[in-house]
């Protein structure tokens, strides 16, 4: 049943989409080591298979090698990192 504009309610569309798309499936768990507090945001470098993890409680940024399934590097000494941006044309993670 549509609203005044003739469109279906969002919930109805979401339900019908769930029947055509499979749910998310856990493929692997990668230990992040000594991370305390919350993980705030994530960024991705698809070409190099790197996941960037803003580790708010640690004041650090973790760089995870997705292909190897391990933390590759940790940038420490940040002040409560709360966002991650990756620019494929740059040489550095920001």
Order of alpha helices (4+ residues) and beta strands (2+ residues): alpha-beta-beta-beta-beta
